[in-house]
């Protein structure tokens, strides 16, 4: 796990630029750094030493010196690949997974990607062919950004490294802002920064002879509705799932340093920690975040699970004011506006892991996408159920069952519940059926956009933009699979794995590993019948079946509690720090030109005065605040956003 | 009387849900939910406003879109209920 940057082209003073780029992302790799400069290309690397501690320095060249790589991440099946390559006569000079990629590329070219099981992004400079290849893992765990500036291709693990290139300045992309205020994240390859792009998950880029070609090497795919099921009984499916998850966890325990585990108290991280405990002869370290507020805190479940497993457990308390104190840094690391504060406690948590001397943690992230755990999947099912009998007074009560943690919803009538969830309003064949209510309620935050910004956005519609990018086969999939695709392909890499994942962990030099996102497990789960993933309104049914012997019943049978953190109220009371008042002031908001300053002032006052704040107001408050902080961090306080493009 | 109630309701909705944006073209019959003006928390804010401002006690059966989902419906509901008892 590390960070890297580089370029392909001919530039002056390349070594110093690479050093500046590496320095900008030094938090990703505090252990070592290095640069490589060739005539037409250069690579820089900041290393977090995890595998091959003594001999894995990067950038790394092969024996011939013709191939050089800068690599961020881990190849979990590197042991098996190295054995295969050795059997074919390949000689290895190091014990690192990095060298395995180099050899595999030498043998297979870009087809090597199909053999890699891992979380990775890398750049390989192929001097013989005078070409640069960039690649990113299938699910989008590790980041990779690029830009073309002055005819040179630049790339890096984080955008702040690209901002070191002379002549490059940060401008907020208004379309990205609209996407964040509708979909929660920009649609890749778009980022928050104008003219800076993200290499999409499961894609590679080949740059040679003055041309750049980008293409997918793997695709998330589901069977057509009505296709023969992979399994006809739960037991066989559960056995296969268990075997795959066990192996996915096993190879993610590979490291030359201790591997710990996050433990949220929910099903997914408990499963991962339980599996890892049996694979850690020295004992497993587990880590949690706790909250003062009862509605967010899961410490009782965390302690129960830690006690049941006998792990050495540590927790960090996220107290009133903590989110506000860390939020400017959270935005600087996330490199984009966000509409929820949930990344902030994870920033604290990775800090705890670093304090305790670990570099690597397993997490349960990905299970909700892969095995249908999110409430939104159940919500879509209930909406379809209500849509079949639009006048029913009984059916909408099911919405209450889905969201016991939203107090305002528990007190609503059946008529209001049906209206809020648009039951019966969205056509059943709408490709975004599952997500329409979320997108619509989130887009309500755009009421705070300034007239100027609205003019620049013209009639742009983020949800339709997303719908236009769906694969041709999408319409043939089961509705649950359609919803899973939307979560897995867009929100997972666009928000969960980035703003909440890689960026918050790597801010403290911590590598997260995700057994549920092993591509073998993902491919297996896509072929499972929908009804054994979401059985009635029981989420992740088959996962529970496959792992029920690992967990206490109170954890194994627990209904999903979404990970949330206090939003606008983090910034009132003791969290109302000077910077919050400053960046949310009418003058500063007006200066940014993005929001209606008077309306934002009223929103701020409302959040301060009311004990309970609704979804839209919370999201709008956090969205405006984070945008203001983004502008402050990357452009200076008075710089306006770019024209819409 | 009706005009006064409607004015008060409109002023509350603009101030509390539209954050003072008087340029918003809010028709008397426009749905507050479909136009994303109000969410589940907002409904409870609206109920509190009606009870505080007009001295009406709203029963659970009163809190339905038929009574509250537009300026016109809210005004008509209040007008009919000023001085009258709440439904169960």
Interface residues (C-beta under 8 A of the other chain):
Chain A: X406 X408 X409 X411 X412 X413 X415 X416 X419 X420 X425 X440 X441 X443 X444 X447 X448 X596 X598 X599 X600 X602 X603 X606 X610 X612 X613 X614 X615 X616 X617
Chain B: X15 X16 X18 X19 X20 X21 X24 X33 X34 X36 X37 X39 X40 X41 X42 X43 X44 X45 X60 X61 X63 X64 X65 X66 X69
